[in-house]
Amino acid sequence: MKLTEFALVFGLLSGPLVAATARPAITHQDLWLMRRVGAPVPSPDGKWAVFSVTQPAYDAKEQAADLWIVPLDGSAPARPLTQTKSTESGAVWSPDGTKVAFSAKREGDEVAQLYVLPLAGGEAERVTSLTLGARQPKWSPDGKQLLFVSDAYPNCADEAANKKAATERKDRKYNVRSYETFPIRFWDRWLDEKQAHLFVQEAKAGVQARDLFAGTKLIASPGFGAPNTDEGQVITAEWSPDGTNVVFTALVNRDEAARAPVRTEIFEMSVAGGEPRQLTTDSYSYTQLQFSPDGKTLLCTAAEERSDQVYSLSRLVRFPWPFDAAQRTVLTASLDRSVNRFALPAGGERVWFTAEESGLEKLWSVPLTGSDVKEEKVADHGCVTGLASGGRHLVAEWESVGNPPEVVSLGTNGAALKRLTTFNTEKAAALDLAPVEHFSFTSRRGKTIHSMLLRPPNFDATKKYPLFVVIHGGAASMWRDAWVLRWNYHLLAAPGYAVLLTDYTGSTGYGEAFSRDIRFDPLKGPGDELNEAADEALKRFPFLDPTRQAAGGASYGGHLANWLAATTTRYKCIVSHAGEADLRMQWGTSDSIFGREINSGGPIWGDKAVWSEQSPVMLAGNHDKGTGFVTPILLTVGESDFRVPMNNAIMFFTLQQRLNVPSKLLVFPDENHWILKGENHKFWFGAVHAWLAKYLQ
C-alpha cells in the first residue's frame, strides 16, 4: 500500500510540508482520554481477533478495560465481549475457538484469577480461587486443561500451605524485609520470598490446581527464578504439541545477578510431574517460545549474555522437536537487527517478525530454513507491533506519531495491511498532528546519526520557533514514529516548539555494533551527538531559532540531560526526569548493577576513569569555568522509582542549589520510574510547559 493510500485510511497528513490549518493542537485531555488498544490475539482458525480496550479516566476508579472481538476479514465492526470495571489480561483462545480464557480481578477477588468466557453467550466463569492469584493462561492442545503462572511461598506444596503462609505473614506483629542475595527490589517494588511457579488445572471451576514445580530440585536451587518485569514475575511457557509435557524458560543463575549476566534457559517437564529437564546449557537467554503448527519445530528468540558487552541482538532461533540442542539454527543470522515479535501462520514456510530500523518498526519474513531475510513493505512510516498469527492469518497493530494504535490485518502473506478498528482515528484526524521528518548526518566521530523533527502545530514557515531536544531512555531503545503517552511528541510541541528526536550511539535499530559502542563512553559521546544533531537541525530548518534551545529526557535520557547541564551552556533550560547524578551511586542503589560495570569497564573500586569522568556531579568545577552548571534545570522523580532511585534527583538538585543555579525539584510520592497516574501526568506536563515557557518565550 502506498503512503498516500495508507494516509487516507488512517486520516494522516499527506506529507511534512502542509499549510497551517484550523485544527487545534493536542491537549492533555485529548491525549489522556483516547482509548488504548491492546495487541490482538487471533483465533485458531484465523477468523477473529480478541484484544483489550482501555477507556482511561483521570480518576483511576472510573477507568474501565474490556475485551473486544473483531472479524479479521473486516466484515463487521469490533464489538465488546466484556463490560466490567476490572481489567482483563492475557486473553487466549481455546483450541476449538469456542472459549477465551483470561486473567482478571473482578468483584469479590482479592487478587487476579483466571476466567473462561464462552463465545456463544453467557457470563465468564471464574475457574481458579488461589490465594496468590493466577495469570498467563495457556490452553492444553485438547482444550481440557489450563497451564498458568501463580506464586508460591517457600516450602509450600499446595493451596492449603500457601493460604496458611499468607495468613501467618498477615498476622505477624513485626514488619521487616530480609535478603541474602541480590536483587532486593525491581522497578517500583521490593522483592519478596514468593516464587513464580507453573500450575495446571482443568478448565472449569471447583477443581484443584496442581503446582508442577512443588518439590522439585529446580526451585530449591539458588539460581532459579522467573524474570522480573514491571508487571511481576513472568514465566514463558507452552504445552508440547502432544499435550504431555510443558516447555518453559527460567533463570538459572539469578543468585549471580550482582556479579554476572543472568540467563534464561529452556526446560521441559512432564505434566504428570517429576523433575524439569534443562534443554539448553549455553550463554543465551531464550524467550517467546512457540511451536510450529505441525509440531515439528520450536521457535524462540535468543540473545547472548556476555560479560564483555552491554548489548546483544535478539535473534530468531529454531530447534527441531523432539528437542535437539545440537540442531539449533539461527534464522536471522544475516540481519543486523533485533527481533521483537514473530509469528508462523499455519501451512506457511516463512516466519514473520518485526524489528526496529531508523525510527520505524518494520515487518520482515524469513524461511524456516533460515537465511533469505526479506523486508515486507506494508507501510512507509509508523510501526507494526503486536504481531501474531491465527490459522493462515497475520494480525497486528499499526501506529504512528499522529495515529494511536489500531488493530490491522496483514492477510495471509503480510502484504495487505487493512484497518480493522477505528477507536481513535476520528479524534486524531481532528487535531493538528504533523508527521515527523527524518534526517541523518555524519557525526565528528564518523557515525551516521539519525534524527526525527516534529514541527509545532499551526506551523508558519515565516516564524522562528524554539528547539526542544528531547532525549530517549534506554540507552538500548530508539525514538519511534509511534504514538507515545508518557512524553507525547505533539503535546511537548503544543505551545509552539519544534521537537528534535535523535538516536545517539547506544540506540537500537542501527545494528549491534552501534548499540554496543556506548561501552566505556556512556554519556560524553552520546551527549556530543545530541549537540551535533541540534546543530544539524539548525542548518537544515531555517525556521528554528538558534537563540532558544532547550533539552530534556527521562531515564537514560535524564542521565544525558544531567550530562548536558554539566558540560554545556548552549541550552536556555533543561528538563531531567529520573536522571542519574553519579555513576557510582546509581550502581549502588539501582535494581541492576552488573551491566553498569560492563558499561564502565570494571567495578567502582578499580582504575576505570569513567566512573568519575562521566559522573555529572563530579564536573561541578565546570561552573567556575563557565562551561557547565549554569543552565536552569527542572528535576522530576517518582519516589517509588527503584531503577533510578530518587537520591539521584535529590543529589543533583542539592548541587544546583549549592552552585546557585536556578532549579526546581518535583517528587511524586505515588509514582515509579514513570509518571503514570492521570492527574500527576497532567501536572507534570503543565510543569514542563511552564518551565520551558519561562526560559524560551
N, C-alpha and C positions, 0 to 999 in steps of 0.2 A: 504494500500500500504506500502510495506516495505521501509525502509530508502534508501537502495541501489537502488531500483527501482525509488524512488522519486528523488534521486540524478541524475540518468541518464536522467530523464525527464527535470530537470531544470539545468543541467550542473554543478552540485555541485561537490566539492571534496568528496571522499568517506569516509573520516574519518579524525580525528585530527592529525594523525601521517603520514604525506606524505613527500616524499623526495622533496628536492628543485627542482624547475622546471625552465624553461627558461621564463616562463610567467612574464611580468613586474608587478611591484607594481602599484597600482592605483594612478593616478594624479588628481589634482583638475579639470582639464578639462574633464577627464573621468567621474568623479562624477557629475559635474555640467551639462554636456550636455546629460546625459542619459535621455530619455523620462520619464515623470512622469505620471503614470496611475492612474486614479481615481477609486473610488468604483463603481462597476457595478449596474445598475438599470434594473432588468429583466422585460420583457413584461408580461402582464396579463396572457397570455396562456403558459408562460414558455418556449417559443421557442427562444427568443432573449434577448440580454442584450445591453444596451447603457451605455457608460462610457466616461469620458473625457480623453484626452491625451494631455499633455503639451509638446511642443518642446522648451526647455529652450534656452536662449541665454544670453551672458554676457551683451549685450545691451538690456534693457527691451523693447525697441521699436521693436526689432526684434523677440521677443518671441511670439509664437503662441500657442493657445489652441483650440482644436476642439472636437466635439463629434464623437465617433466611435460606430459601431454596430458589434456584433458577434453572430452567432447561438450557442445556448447552447449545441447542440449535437456535436459540433466540426466539422461539415460537410464542413465548409468553413472558410477561414481566416477572421480576422477582417478587416473592411473597413471603411473609413471616411464617416460621414454623413454631416459634415460641413467643410468648408475650408475658414476661415476668420481670421483676426488679433484679433478679440475680444475673450473674454474668456466666454464660456457658463457654467452655473452652475445651480444646482437644477433641472436637467432633470427629467421629469415624463411622463409616457405613458398615453395616453387616454385609457378609459376602453375597447374600441374595438380594441386597438393595432394598429390603423392606423396613429396616430399622436404622436408627442413628443412636450411637452411644456418645455421651459427653460428660464432662465434669462440671458441677455447679454447686454453689452454696445457696440452697433455697430456704424458704421459711421453715424453721424447725431444725435446720442443720447448724451445728456449731462449727463445722469445717466442711470443705467441699467434698461431695460424694459423687459416685457415678450414677447416671440416669440413662434409661433406654426409652427412646421415643418411637412408637410405631408410626410409620408414614401414612398408613391407611386411615389414620384418625385415632383420637384418644389422647389422654394425658401421658406425659413422661412418667415412668415408674422409677423410683429410687431403688437401686439394686445392691448398694453397699451401705453399711452402717458401721464404719470403722472409727474408732476413737481418734485416730490421727489422719482420717480422710483418705481420699483416693483421687488419682489423676492419671493422665496419659493412657487412656484405654486403647486396647488393640483386640479385635475380634479374632477368635480362632478360625482356621480355614473352614470348619464345618458350621460356624455360626453359633455354637452352643456355649462357648466359654469366653471370658474376657481376661486378658492379661493386662495388668496395670501396675502403677507405682504407688506405694504408700510408705509411710515412715514407720520405724520400729525403734523402741528403746533397746539398749544393750541387754543381751541375755533374755529377751522376751520372744518366745517362740510362737505365740498365738495372740488372738484378740483379748482374751481374758488377762493375760500377763501385761499387755500394753495398757489396757484400761486401768489395771491396778497401779502400774508405774506412773501413769499420768495423774491419778488421784493422789498418790503419795507426794509427788512433786508440787501439786497444787496446795496440799495441806501443810507442807513443812513450814516451820517458823522462820527459818533463815533464808536469805537470798544471796547467792554467790554464783559466779561463773568460774569454772576451774578448767585449766588447759595444761596439757603436757606435750602437745605437738602443734605445729603451725599448719594451716592458718587458724586464726582465732575468730575472724569475722570476715564478712563478704558483703560488698556493695553498701547495704544500709542496715545490716542486721548482724548481731553476734551469733556465731555458730554454736550449736549445742550438741549434745551427745547423740541425738537421733540420727539414724542412717536411713537412706532411701533403699527400699527392698522391692523386688518384684513379687507380685501376688497373682494368683489365678483363682477365678470363681466362675461358677455357672452364671450365665447372663440372665439371672432372674433374682427377685427378692426372696429373703427368707432362707438363704443358704450361706454357709460359712466360707469366707475367703481363706485361701491357704498361702502362707508365706513360703515361697520357693527357696529363699535364702536362709531360712531359720536352721540353725545347727550346722551350717557349712563352715569349712575351714576358711573359705574365701572371706566371709565377713569378719572373721576373727583376725585376719592378717592386718598388720598396722598400715599397710599401703592401700587397702581397699577403700573405695569411696565412689560417690557419684559426682560428676562435675557440678559445681555451683553456678547458678545463673541468677539474674536479678528477680526471677520468679520462683526460686527454690532449687533443690537438687533435681537433676534431670538424668534419667537413665534411658538411653536409646535402646529399644528392644523390638524384636519381630518374632513372630511364630515361624518355625521352619515350614517348608511347603507341605509336609505330610502331617503337621499338627502335633507331632510327638515331642518336639523339642522347642526351646526358645533360644534365640541368639541375642546377645546384648553386649554393650560396651560398659566398661568400668575402669576407674583409676586403679593403677597397680602400684604406684609409689607416692600416694598422697602424703605420706609422712615425711617425704623428702622435699616438700614444696619450698622450704626456706633455703635450700641449697642446690636444687637441681630442677630441670624441667620435668613436669609431671606428664604422664602418658595415659591415654585411654586405650586399652587393648580389647580385642573381641573375644567373647566367651560363648560357650554353648552348654546347655544343661537340659536334662530330661524334665518334661512337665510332671512326670511321676515322682521326681525328687532325685536326690543324690548330689554329688559334688560337681560344681561347674568345671568345665574343661577349658583352659585357656588356649585359644586357637592361634593367636598371634603373639610373638615374643620379640618384636623389633622395636625400633626407636620412633615409631609413628603413633600419632593419636588418630583414632578412627571414629567417624561419626556418620549419621544418616544411613543406617543400614536399610537395604531394600532388596528384596528378591525379584528376579525377573518373573514375568507372568508364567513362564514354563517351568519355573522352579529349579532351573539348572545353573543359575548364576546368582551370586551375592554381590551387589554393588554397594559401594560406600565412598566416602571421601576420606582422605588421609593427608595429614600434614606432619612433616618431620619435626620432632622436638630436639633441638640442638642447643648445646651449652655455649656454642660459639657464634650464634646468630640470633638476631632479635625477631626474625620473621621467616616463615616458610609458607610457600603456596599450599593451598588445599587442592589436592589432585583427585580426580575421579578414578577409582580403582575397581577392578573386577577380580573376584575369586570364583573358581568353579564350585558347584555344590553337588555332592558332598564336598566338604571343605578340604582344600589342599593349599597350605600356605606357600608352597614352592611354586605354585602356578599363578601367582599374583601378576596381574597385568595393569600397568598404569595407562589408562586410556587417553589422558590429556597430557602426556609427557611432552608433546611438541608445542603446547600452548603455554606461553609465559603469563598466565593469568590464573587467578584463584577461583575455583568452582564454588558457587553459592548454593543453589538448589538444582536437583536433577530429577528427571522422570523418564520412564521407559514404557511407552504405550504397548498394549498387547499386540502381538504379531509384528512388532517393529524390529528392525535390525540396527537402529540408531538410538543412542541415548541423547536426550535433550537436556540442556543445562543452561544456567545463566551465569554470567561473570561480568565483573566491572571492567570498564575501559573508558578512560578520559572523561569522567563525569557522567557516564551512562552505565546502565546495567543491561547488557545485550543478551540475546538468545543465540545459543550455539548448539551444534549436534556433533556426535562422533559415533562411528560404528562400534558395535560391541567387540569387535576385534582390535580396536584401538587405531591410532594414527588418523590421518584424514579428518582433522578437526575442521569444521565448517561454520562460519558465521551465518546465521539465518537473519535476513533482512526483514524485520517486521515493523520497524519504526525508525525514523531518522533522528529521533530525540526521545528523551524520557527514559524510564526504567521499567523493565519487565521483572516482576518479583513474584514470590509465592508460587513458583511453577509446580504443577502436579499433573498426573495423568490418571484417567479412568477409562477402562476399555482401550479403544484406539484414540481417545480424545485427549488433547492437551488443553489445560486451562491455567490461568494465571491472573495477576493484577497488572495494570499499567497505570503509571502516574508520571507527572512531570512537574516542573516548578509552578505551573499555573493550573494544574489539574490534580485534585485529590485522587487517591487510588480508587479504581473501579475494577470490577471483575470483567475479564475478557476471555473469549475463546480463541484458541490458536489452531483449531481444527485438528486434523489428523496428520498434517505434515508441517505444522509450525509456520505456515506461510499466510494463513488467513486470519489476521487479527480482527476480532469482531467484538464490539462492546455488548455486554450483557446487562450492565446496571448503569443507572444514571442518578445516583443518590445526591451528588453534589455538582453535577455538570451545569445545571442552570444557575445555581448560586455563583459558581466560579466564573461563568461566562458574563455575569452581570458586573463583575469587578474589573478594575484596570490591573491585570496581571500580565505584565510583559514577559516574554521568554528570556532566557539567559543567552548571552552571546559568548561564544567560545573563542579563545585565542591562546597561542603559545609563543614562547620566546626562549632564546638560549641564554642561560644564566652565565655569570662570570666564571663559574666552575665548569662550564661546558655542558650543563644538563638542560634537557628540554623540559620546561616548566609550563604546565597547563593551567589556565585560569578561566573563570566564567565571570562575566559582568552583567549585573542587573540594573537597568535604568530605573529611575524613580517614576512613580505614577504621574500621569498627565505631563509626560516629557515634552519639553520645549527646547529644541536644538539651539535656540538663541540665548539660552540661560546658562549660567555656570552653577554646577552642583558640587556639594561636598562629597568626598570619597570616604566610605566606611570599609576598611579592610577587615573582613570577618574570617576568623581562623578556625578550621575544623579540629576536632579532637582526634584521639587515636593513640599514637600517630598513624597506626595501621588502619586508615579509613580514607575516604575521599569525599570531596564535595560532589553531590549528585544533582542531576537535572530531575529533581523529585520534590514532592510536596513534603515540607518539613513543619513539624509542630513546634518543637522547642525553640529553635532560632529561625523562624519562618523568614525567608529572604524578603518577601514582599512586605511583611509587617515591619521589618527593620528599615526598609526603604521608604515606608509610607510618609514620613514627614518631609521627604524631598531629598533623599540621599541616594547616590549610586553605590551599590554594594559589590565589592570585589571578593571573589571566592577563589583562592589559589591552593593548588595541591603541591605542597612543598615536599622536599625529599623525606621519605618515610611513608608517604601516602601509598595506598593500594591503587590498582588499576593501571599501573605502568610497568609491571614486571617485578620479578622477585628481587633483582639487584637494586632497583630504585627504592624499594621498601626497606631493604637491609642497609642501605648506605647511611642511615641515621645513626648507626652504631659508632660510638666514640665522639659523635657530634650531635647530641640530642637537641640543642637549641640554637647555637650560633649559625650553623649552615642554613637550617630552615628559616631562621629569622632574617638572615640576609636575603634569602629568596623572596620572602614576603615583601621586603622593602623594594627589591628589584622589580617584582611584579607590579607594585604600585607605580613605580617609575614608568614601566612599560605601558600601563593603562593610561597614565597622564599623557604619554606621547601619542597613543592611538586614538584617544577620545577627547577631542578639543573642548567638550562641554564640562570636563572635570576641572575643579578649582584646586590647583596645587597648594594654595594657602590654607585650605580647610580639609585636613585629613584626620581621620580617627582610626583606631584599631581595636579589635576585641575578639574574644573567643572563650570557649569553655573546655574544661578538662585539659587535654594536651594543648588545645587552643588557648586555654587560660595560662598554661605554663609559658607559651610563646608570647602571650600578651604581657606577662610579667617580665619576660626577657626584653621585649621591646621597650618597656618602661625603664629598664635598667641600662639600655645601650644606645638609645637614640632620642632625639628631641624633635623629630620631624612631625609627630602627631600632636594635634591640639588636645586630645584626650584619649583615654584608654578605658575599656571595659574588660574586666577579668572575672570570669566565673569558674570556681573550682580549680584555681591555678596553684601550682606549687611555688613555694618561696625558696626552698633549699633542697637540693637533690638528696642530701643525706637524711634530712628529716622526713622527706617523703618515703625514702627507703625504709626507715624505721617505724613508720606509723601506718603505712598503707596496707591494704589487704593482700598485696602481692609484692614480693621483694626480689626474687632471683633474676627475673627479667631485667630489673633495673641495674643489677650488677653486670649482666651481659651487655647492656647498652653502654655502660660507662667503662667497661673493660676490666673490671675487677671489684673486689669488696671495698667498702668505705675506708678500711684501715690500711689499704695498700698504697701504692705510689701513683695511682691514676689521677692526673690533674683535673680530669673532667668534673669530679665531684665538687671542686671549689671554683674552677674557672667558669663553669656553666651553671652555677647556682646564682639566681638573680640577686639574692640578698648579699652575697659576697662581693658584689660590684658596687656597693654603696659609695665607694670613693669616686665613682663617675659623677656624683652630684657636685663635688668640689671642682671637678674639671669642666662642668657644664655640658657633659656628653651623655648624661642619663639622670634619671630620678628628678626630673623637673616637670614631667607631664602629669596633669590631674588624672587620677585613676579612681574608677568605681569598682569596688571589690564585692562580690556576692558569693555566698556559700550556703549549702544546706547543712544543718547541724548533725544530721544523720548520714553524712557522706563519709564512708569508710574507704572509698577508692582514693580520694584526695582529701584527707581529713582537714577539718576547718582550722586546725592550728596553722596551716599554711597561710590562709587568708588573714588570720589574726596577726601572724608574724609580719606579713607584708604590709598590712595596714599600720602596724606599730612602727615599722621602718619609715613609711611615708610621713607619719606624724613626727617622728624623730628628726627627719630631714626638712620638715615644714613644707611638704608637698601637698597641695590640695587633694584631699582623698575622702572617700566615703565608704563605709563598710555596711553591708546588709547581710544579716544572718537570719536564715529561715529555719526556725526550730523544728518544724514538722516536714522538712524536705530532705531528700537524699542527694545523690550526685546530680540530679536534675530537679528543676522546679516544675512539678507535675500537677499540683492542685490548682484548680481553675482561678480562684481569686488571687493566689500567690503568683501564678503565672502572669495574670493581668497586671498586678502591681509591679512585678519585675520588669515587664516591657515598658510600663509607664516610667519607671525609674531610669531605665536605659535611655529612653527617648528624651527625658528631661536632662540627663547628663550630657548627651550629645548636643541638645539644643543650647545648653548653657555655653558651650565652647565652640560650636560650629556655626550657629546662626548669626 
